[in-house]
Amino acid sequence: DADAVAYAQQNYGSARIDFRSGSADDQEFLSSLGEFDVMVSIATIEHIIDMAGFLGWMRRALTPEGVAVLCFPASFTRDWAAPHHRRDISKRQARRLFPSAGFTIKDDFYQNEIITLKQLTSEEHASRELPAPPLYRWILWYLSHPHHLFARAYQLIARGGFLFAHQEYLLEKL
């Protein structure tokens, strides 16, 4: 977002920091960024079209001793108010994904939070900009993904709310 880049440059800019606006799906833009000792990607890979291409770019852009930190949701997200998510990534999928992209997992961290139905609905009423899909879309989603329906029902009954989990990985090149 150009406004966010302008704000960041004005408030945090220096000769050693460069802010740019671009797409994680644009390989030409990514290639123009150069090399990095450290890369941090927060809530990116669940949004982009070409996840393998993005991870490949990260591996190529890291210096030989470089490290990357990736953070993304570890729970179902596409079934409710995240229509912009292209995929959910489980812990098991992440453990296969990173080595296939040329990374080794040096450390991992998981954060779990239970959000009650009351909290979720009060947030929806407080923020009209929450991109919650209409009810018929939820019904269609759950009919085509019954395992999500059972997982959500279990969370509501056994845990008293929806599970929102994040996973973070510290990665190095293989």
C-alpha positions as CSV (number, residue, x, y, z in Angstrom):
1,D,0.0,0.0,0.0
2,A,1.5,3.3,-1.1
3,D,0.1,5.2,1.9
4,A,1.7,2.7,4.3
5,V,5.0,3.0,2.6
6,A,4.9,6.8,2.7
7,Y,4.0,6.7,6.4
8,A,6.8,4.2,7.2
9,Q,9.4,6.2,5.2
10,Q,8.4,9.5,7.0
11,N,8.3,8.0,10.5
12,Y,11.0,5.3,10.3
13,G,13.1,6.0,7.2
14,S,16.8,6.3,7.3
15,A,19.8,5.9,4.9
16,R,19.9,2.2,5.8
17,I,16.2,1.4,5.4
18,D,14.3,1.3,2.2
19,F,10.5,0.9,2.0
20,R,8.8,-0.4,-1.2
21,S,5.3,-1.3,-2.3
22,G,4.9,-4.5,-4.3
23,S,3.4,-7.9,-4.6
24,A,4.7,-11.2,-3.2
25,D,3.3,-12.8,-6.3
26,D,5.4,-10.6,-8.6
27,Q,8.7,-12.5,-9.2
28,E,10.2,-9.5,-11.0
29,F,9.5,-7.2,-8.1
30,L,10.9,-9.8,-5.6
31,S,14.0,-10.2,-7.7
32,S,14.6,-6.5,-7.6
33,L,14.9,-6.5,-3.8
34,G,18.4,-8.0,-3.5
35,E,19.9,-10.2,-0.8
36,F,19.1,-10.4,2.9
37,D,20.8,-11.7,6.0
38,V,17.4,-11.9,7.7
39,M,13.9,-12.1,6.3
40,V,10.6,-12.0,8.2
41,S,7.3,-12.9,6.5
42,I,4.2,-12.4,8.7
43,A,0.9,-13.7,7.4
44,T,2.0,-13.7,3.8
45,I,2.1,-17.3,2.4
46,E,-1.6,-18.0,3.1
47,H,-2.5,-15.0,0.8
48,I,-0.3,-15.5,-2.2
49,I,-1.0,-17.4,-5.4
50,D,2.4,-19.0,-6.0
51,M,3.6,-20.1,-2.5
52,A,6.3,-22.3,-3.9
53,G,7.6,-19.4,-6.1
54,F,7.7,-17.1,-3.1
55,L,9.5,-19.6,-0.9
56,G,12.0,-20.2,-3.7
57,W,12.6,-16.5,-4.0
58,M,13.2,-16.3,-0.2
59,R,15.7,-19.1,-0.4
60,R,17.6,-17.5,-3.3
61,A,17.5,-14.0,-1.7
62,L,19.0,-15.2,1.7
63,T,22.7,-14.9,2.1
64,P,24.6,-18.2,2.8
65,E,24.3,-17.7,6.6
66,G,20.9,-16.0,6.4
67,V,17.8,-16.9,8.3
68,A,14.1,-16.5,7.7
69,V,11.2,-16.3,10.1
70,L,7.8,-17.2,8.7
71,C,4.5,-16.8,10.6
72,F,1.1,-17.8,9.5
73,P,-2.2,-19.2,10.8
74,A,-2.2,-22.8,12.1
75,S,-5.9,-23.1,12.3
76,F,-8.8,-23.1,9.8
77,T,-9.2,-19.5,8.6
78,R,-10.9,-19.7,5.2
79,D,-14.2,-20.9,6.6
80,W,-15.3,-17.7,8.3
81,A,-14.0,-14.1,7.9
82,A,-10.9,-14.6,5.8
83,P,-12.1,-14.7,2.2
84,H,-8.7,-13.3,1.1
85,H,-6.9,-16.4,2.4
86,R,-6.0,-18.8,-0.4
87,R,-5.0,-21.7,1.8
88,D,-4.8,-23.1,5.3
89,I,-1.5,-24.7,6.3
90,S,-1.4,-27.3,9.0
91,K,1.7,-28.1,11.2
92,R,2.2,-31.3,9.2
93,Q,2.0,-29.5,5.9
94,A,4.6,-26.9,7.1
95,R,7.0,-29.6,8.2
96,R,6.9,-31.0,4.6
97,L,6.7,-27.7,2.8
98,F,9.9,-26.0,4.1
99,P,12.3,-28.8,3.3
100,S,10.8,-29.2,-0.1
101,A,11.5,-25.5,-0.6
102,G,15.2,-25.9,0.4
103,F,14.9,-24.9,4.1
104,T,15.6,-26.6,7.3
105,I,13.5,-25.8,10.4
106,K,15.8,-24.5,13.2
107,D,13.0,-23.7,15.7
108,D,9.3,-23.4,15.8
109,F,6.7,-21.7,18.0
110,Y,2.9,-22.1,18.3
111,Q,0.5,-19.7,19.8
112,N,-3.1,-20.7,20.5
113,E,-6.0,-18.5,21.5
114,I,-9.7,-19.4,22.0
115,I,-12.2,-16.8,20.9
116,T,-15.7,-17.3,22.2
117,L,-18.7,-17.0,19.9
118,K,-19.8,-13.9,22.0
119,Q,-16.4,-12.2,21.4
120,L,-16.5,-13.0,17.7
121,T,-20.1,-11.6,17.2
122,S,-19.4,-8.5,19.3
123,E,-16.3,-7.8,17.2
124,E,-18.4,-8.2,14.0
125,H,-21.0,-5.7,15.3
126,A,-18.3,-3.2,16.5
127,S,-16.4,-3.3,13.2
128,R,-18.6,-3.2,10.2
129,E,-15.5,-3.5,8.0
130,L,-14.9,-7.1,9.1
131,P,-15.1,-9.0,5.9
132,A,-17.4,-11.8,7.1
133,P,-19.1,-13.6,4.3
134,P,-22.9,-14.0,4.2
135,L,-24.5,-17.0,5.9
136,Y,-25.2,-18.9,2.6
137,R,-21.4,-18.8,1.9
138,W,-20.7,-20.4,5.3
139,I,-23.3,-23.1,4.6
140,L,-21.8,-23.8,1.2
141,W,-18.3,-23.9,2.6
142,Y,-19.2,-26.3,5.4
143,L,-21.2,-28.6,3.0
144,S,-18.1,-28.9,0.8
145,H,-15.7,-29.2,3.7
146,P,-17.5,-31.3,6.4
147,H,-14.2,-31.8,8.3
148,H,-14.1,-28.1,9.0
149,L,-17.6,-28.2,10.3
150,F,-16.8,-31.0,12.7
151,A,-13.6,-29.3,13.8
152,R,-15.4,-26.0,14.5
153,A,-18.3,-27.8,16.3
154,Y,-15.7,-29.6,18.5
155,Q,-14.0,-26.3,19.3
156,L,-17.3,-24.7,20.2
157,I,-18.5,-27.6,22.4
158,A,-15.2,-28.9,23.9
159,R,-13.2,-25.7,24.2
160,G,-15.9,-23.1,24.4
161,G,-14.9,-21.1,21.4
162,F,-13.0,-20.9,18.1
163,L,-9.4,-21.8,18.0
164,F,-7.1,-19.2,16.5
165,A,-3.6,-20.5,16.3
166,H,-0.4,-19.2,14.7
167,Q,2.7,-21.0,13.9
168,E,6.2,-19.4,13.5
169,Y,9.3,-21.1,12.0
170,L,12.9,-20.0,12.1
171,L,14.4,-21.4,8.8
172,E,17.9,-21.7,7.3
173,K,19.0,-22.9,3.9
174,L,19.6,-26.7,3.6
